[in-house]
């Protein structure tokens, strides 16, 4: 959508695009209890509320939380009624009237319809895999021949004389752990890839719950998953989670924020 222009006061706050041309009022469920309704073109529609053509300025954390919850609630309501939607990022406002939004839907109809078909009967899930490095190190101590030799050499030497060997052992262990994590990550990625329609590697580390503190995050994925593949994906992740020294955080379903390009339009 077009950016906000201070010269035009009328605007529309955008929640999502749905795969239906139904004209509907959802009621006062939007941000700050705004009345949410649809603007349609042929067999698709935008879910919006009327607002001033200005960015939503977050005043404090509570204000932000309430607004984001309201934003996501509207998206959830639309999803329950019309199936998977194309969600807009929080805070997306376009200048203009209903006709402005309707014209945008018309201009982008083919692209939007194609994206709606792509995400149909699918949802986004987040997968994070954590490991305990000490347990990986323990396993490597007994399986890596070079590490075994260095450890045996240290045990035969006095504490002072073993300093350089110990330093060599630590550097070798650090490299071995990195290689092991890389190989395991690739293996887990491959197993997960078999059961998802699409996935994206999350490069930015998100905040993790307290229960995973002290563990190393080795995999972070956003996955677009068909309804009929979720159970099988869950079984694969259970298998990883049940391995000693590993933990899986599997959350969703969410609207497919990571797999649509609305915020770029």
DONULO-277854 format. One line per field, with one value per residue (C-alpha): y, x, z. Coordinates in Angstrom, 1 decimal, always signed. Last residue first. Layout:
N
py = [Y ...] .
px = [X ...] .
pz = [Z ...] .
END
This chain:
265
py = [-3.2 -4.5 -5.0 -7.2 -9.7 -12.9 -15.8 -14.6 -13.2 -16.5 -16.2 -18.2 -21.9 -21.8 -22.8 -25.6 -25.2 -28.2 -29.3 -31.3 -32.8 -36.4 -36.9 -36.7 -33.2 -34.5 -37.3 -35.0 -32.6 -35.4 -36.3 -32.7 -32.5 -35.6 -33.9 -30.7 -32.3 -32.3 -28.7 -27.6 -26.0 -22.8 -22.9 -20.2 -21.6 -21.2 -23.9 -24.1 -22.1 -22.9 -23.8 -21.8 -20.3 -22.7 -22.8 -19.0 -18.5 -17.3 -13.8 -13.9 -14.5 -12.7 -15.1 -16.9 -19.6 -19.6 -22.5 -23.7 -26.4 -28.3 -32.0 -33.0 -29.7 -30.8 -33.8 -31.8 -29.0 -31.5 -33.0 -29.6 -28.6 -31.8 -31.2 -27.6 -28.5 -31.2 -28.8 -26.1 -28.7 -30.0 -26.4 -25.7 -29.1 -28.5 -25.1 -26.6 -29.5 -27.3 -25.1 -28.3 -29.4 -26.0 -26.2 -29.9 -29.1 -27.1 -29.7 -32.6 -34.9 -38.3 -37.0 -34.3 -36.9 -39.0 -35.9 -35.0 -38.6 -38.7 -35.3 -36.5 -39.7 -38.0 -40.4 -40.4 -36.7 -35.9 -37.3 -35.2 -32.1 -32.6 -32.9 -29.7 -27.9 -28.4 -28.0 -25.9 -26.2 -23.5 -24.1 -21.4 -22.3 -20.5 -21.8 -23.7 -24.5 -21.8 -20.1 -20.5 -19.8 -16.5 -15.6 -16.2 -14.1 -11.3 -11.3 -11.4 -8.7 -6.1 -3.2 -4.2 -4.6 -1.2 +0.4 -1.0 +0.4 +3.9 +3.6 +2.9 +6.3 +7.7 +7.3 +3.8 +2.6 -0.5 -0.4 -4.2 -6.1 -7.0 -10.5 -12.5 -14.7 -18.4 -19.5 -17.1 -17.1 -18.4 -16.5 -13.2 -13.6 -14.5 -11.4 -9.2 -10.8 -10.1 -6.4 -6.3 -8.1 -5.7 -2.7 -4.0 -4.9 -1.6 +0.4 -1.7 -1.1 +2.6 +5.5 +3.6 +6.0 +4.7 +6.3 +9.0 +9.0 +9.3 +6.2 +3.9 +0.2 -2.5 -6.1 -6.1 -8.1 -10.8 -12.3 -9.2 -6.3 -5.9 -3.5 -5.3 -3.9 -3.3 -0.7 +0.7 -0.6 +1.1 -1.3 -3.3 -5.3 -2.8 -5.0 -7.5 -5.6 -7.6 -7.2 -10.7 -10.7 -13.7 -14.9 -12.4 -9.6 -8.5 -5.9 -2.6 +0.8 +3.1 +6.8 +10.3 +13.2 +13.7 +16.2 +14.1 +11.4 +7.8 +5.4 +3.6 +0.0] .
px = [+3.5 +6.3 +4.1 +1.7 +4.5 +3.2 +5.0 +6.4 +3.0 +1.3 -1.5 -0.4 -0.8 +1.3 +4.3 +6.8 +9.7 +12.0 +14.6 +17.8 +20.3 +19.0 +16.7 +13.0 +12.7 +14.0 +11.5 +8.7 +9.7 +9.2 +5.9 +4.7 +5.6 +3.4 +0.5 +0.9 +0.8 -2.9 -3.4 -0.7 +2.4 +4.2 +7.2 +9.1 +12.4 +15.0 +17.6 +20.7 +19.5 +22.1 +20.7 +21.3 +17.8 +15.3 +12.9 +13.0 +11.2 +13.2 +13.5 +14.0 +17.3 +17.3 +18.4 +15.0 +15.4 +12.3 +10.0 +7.7 +5.1 +6.2 +6.6 +9.8 +11.5 +11.4 +13.6 +16.1 +16.3 +17.0 +19.8 +21.3 +21.1 +22.7 +25.6 +26.1 +25.8 +28.5 +30.8 +30.5 +31.0 +34.2 +35.6 +35.1 +36.5 +39.6 +40.2 +39.6 +42.0 +44.7 +44.4 +44.6 +47.7 +49.3 +48.5 +49.4 +52.9 +51.4 +48.8 +51.2 +50.9 +49.3 +45.7 +46.5 +47.7 +44.6 +42.5 +44.5 +44.1 +40.4 +40.0 +41.8 +39.8 +36.4 +33.7 +34.3 +35.0 +32.5 +29.6 +30.6 +30.9 +27.4 +26.1 +27.9 +26.5 +22.9 +20.7 +17.9 +15.5 +13.1 +10.1 +7.5 +4.3 +2.5 -0.8 -2.1 -5.6 -5.2 -1.7 -0.9 -4.5 -4.4 -1.1 -2.5 -5.5 -3.4 -1.1 -4.0 -6.0 -3.2 -4.7 -8.2 -7.4 -5.6 -8.6 -10.8 -8.4 -8.6 -12.4 -12.8 -11.1 -7.5 -4.2 -3.1 -2.2 -0.2 +0.5 +0.8 +1.9 -0.8 -2.1 -3.0 -5.9 -6.3 -9.9 -12.9 -14.7 -12.0 -9.3 -11.3 -11.6 -7.9 -6.9 -9.1 -7.5 -4.0 -4.6 -6.3 -3.4 -1.0 -2.9 -3.1 +0.6 +1.7 -0.4 +1.0 +4.5 +4.2 +3.1 +3.0 +2.3 -0.1 +1.0 -1.3 -4.0 -6.8 -8.9 -11.5 -11.2 -10.0 -10.4 -9.6 -11.7 -11.5 -14.1 -14.8 -13.4 -14.4 -13.9 -14.5 -15.4 -13.9 -15.5 -12.7 -12.6 -9.2 -7.7 -10.4 -13.3 -16.2 -18.2 -17.2 -19.0 -19.3 -19.4 -18.4 -15.9 -14.1 -10.5 -9.5 -7.0 -5.7 -5.6 -5.4 -6.0 -7.8 -7.2 -8.7 -6.4 -4.7 -1.7 +0.1 +0.7 +0.8 +2.7 +1.0 +0.0] .
pz = [-1.6 +0.7 +3.7 +1.7 +0.7 +2.2 +3.6 +7.0 +8.1 +7.4 +10.1 +13.1 +14.2 +16.1 +18.3 +18.4 +20.9 +20.7 +23.3 +22.9 +25.4 +25.3 +22.3 +23.1 +21.5 +18.2 +18.0 +19.2 +16.3 +13.8 +15.3 +15.2 +11.5 +11.0 +12.9 +11.0 +7.5 +6.8 +7.7 +5.3 +6.9 +6.2 +8.5 +10.2 +11.4 +14.2 +14.6 +16.8 +19.9 +22.6 +26.0 +29.2 +29.1 +27.5 +30.4 +30.7 +27.4 +24.4 +22.9 +19.1 +17.4 +14.0 +11.2 +11.0 +8.4 +6.1 +5.3 +2.6 +2.1 +5.2 +6.0 +4.2 +5.2 +8.9 +8.3 +6.2 +8.7 +11.5 +9.5 +8.6 +12.3 +13.3 +11.0 +12.0 +15.7 +15.2 +13.3 +16.0 +18.8 +17.0 +16.6 +20.3 +21.3 +19.2 +20.9 +24.3 +23.6 +22.4 +25.5 +27.6 +25.7 +26.4 +30.1 +30.6 +32.0 +34.9 +35.9 +35.6 +32.6 +32.1 +32.3 +29.7 +27.2 +27.6 +26.9 +23.8 +22.5 +23.1 +21.4 +18.3 +18.2 +18.4 +19.8 +23.6 +24.1 +21.4 +23.5 +26.5 +24.3 +22.9 +26.5 +27.5 +24.6 +25.7 +22.6 +21.4 +18.4 +17.5 +15.2 +14.5 +12.7 +9.9 +8.6 +5.5 +4.2 +1.4 +1.7 -2.0 -3.2 -1.2 -2.8 -6.3 -5.5 -4.2 -7.3 -9.7 -7.9 -7.4 -9.4 -8.3 -4.6 -4.8 -6.4 -3.6 -1.0 -2.6 -3.0 +0.7 +1.3 +1.2 +3.0 +3.9 +7.3 +8.2 +12.0 +12.6 +9.6 +7.1 +7.0 +3.9 +5.1 +5.8 +6.0 +5.7 +9.1 +11.4 +9.5 +9.7 +13.5 +13.8 +11.8 +14.1 +17.1 +15.7 +15.5 +18.9 +20.5 +18.8 +20.0 +23.6 +23.7 +22.3 +24.8 +27.6 +26.5 +26.2 +23.9 +20.6 +17.7 +15.1 +11.8 +10.3 +7.7 +10.3 +10.8 +9.2 +10.0 +7.6 +6.3 +2.6 +0.2 -2.4 -4.8 -7.0 -5.2 -1.6 +1.3 +4.6 +8.1 +11.5 +13.8 +16.1 +19.7 +20.3 +17.7 +16.2 +17.6 +17.2 +14.8 +12.2 +9.5 +6.2 +2.5 +1.2 -1.7 -0.2 -0.1 +2.7 +2.7 +6.1 +8.9 +7.1 +8.9 +6.4 +5.9 +5.8 +6.6 +3.3 +3.5 +6.1 +3.5 +4.8 +2.5 -0.3 +0.0] .
END
